[in-house]
Amino acid sequence: MAIRIHEALQLPIMQQTKLIAGKNGLENWIKWVTIVEVIEDINRLQEGEFLITTGFGLGDNEEKQLEFKKLLSLGKLSGVALYTGLYVKEIPQSFISIADQYALPLIEIPANINFSMITKELLEEIVNKQSQTFEYSLEAQIRLASDFLDELINQPIVNEIDVIGRGKKLGIDFTRPQSIISVSFPASINEKVRDRLTEAIQATMKTKKRPFLLRTKSDSLIVLLEVGNGENIDEIAEAFLEGIKINAGSVPLSIGIGKTVTNLHMLAESAKQAELAAHLSQILYKPQPIVHYDDFSLHQLLLDMKSSGANLKDFYQQYLGSLLDTRGVDLITTLEAYLYFNQNIKNTSEDLYIHRHTLKYRLGQIEKKTGANLSSFEDCTKLYLAVLAYKLVNYSIVRS
């Protein structure tokens, strides 16, 4: 079951909205509600979805406007609600013309109406119609959980009691500690592989009989789950890896784990930590498939420096600049390996597949070019931080 556009417009929360175009589509069925701030992949939107968007980037970006026009003409969506006053001052006439042409209701939403309130009322109306016993269908429950998690990690929590109550309906006890895991993968993988990744996570959690919330993004899966006393969250992450290997094959990915939190207002921060950890795992000297945010305290120190106004490029140039113009030999990788192996000549040379004499020669070149003493703890610490800053900037993790 679903509801029609004209029924949705009768809901109390929609009384302040205005139907701008597409009146011939008022009988369209709304099967689900999707909130998107930045419209990236229009092909992932499904038949019958009602799209709510702030229109970020549509105001002055011709490429984004063309993509949005294409979306309006696809014939997939049941309707579109566009916020005005945030990024779009008023709905362009070109959007109105296309919406009328394809009988796609285009609704203007004033900036003072809250995202979550609209979504909540629409979804409750849809779900209530899906079953006379008010039990969610599996598909509806999955979609509701996804949108709920998206709301938790992207919008301020105004009413804790409401959130706890909604969580209970989905089997989540928000009075207990929660952890967020980010499974990161290349955005270039096709939709079928992305779906298999999602199914693998769902199957793992079902096997472990654990309630969870799952949100699919273009380059990651965000999972929220309850953490028991003394539980090793790594075991869940390892089960994810095993399940993905069985269901999706060899997909390059990394799993980041945020700090476990007991405060609902910290969920968004934990999600950011998990996603950052997953991305940072790729710049470790020895990348690991499962990493914790707490593993990156030094990286975070550098990111905090950047937030305070420091230029990370200037920072690493100060200590490593003389190593960057070396042709043929990557002295920065040599330095990183040497520091990673705690200045152990044997382990470093074996890992780099070079003779110990070759390594010693390179280390001598590093000391000569940088003026640093590799026997000095202070000098090595500065060089190590400089290497981390170099990788943060040059591996597209942050801008200098």
Beta strands, then each sheet from edge to edge (+ up, - down):
strand 1: 3-4
strand 2: 18-21
strand 3: 29-30
strand 4: 32-36
strand 5: 49-53
strand 6: 79-84
strand 7: 106-110
strand 8: 178-184
strand 9: 212-216
strand 10: 220-226
strand 11: 254-257
strand 12: 290-292
sheet 1: 1+ 3-
sheet 2: 2+ 7- 6- 5- 4-
sheet 3: 9+ 10- 8+ 11- 12-
end
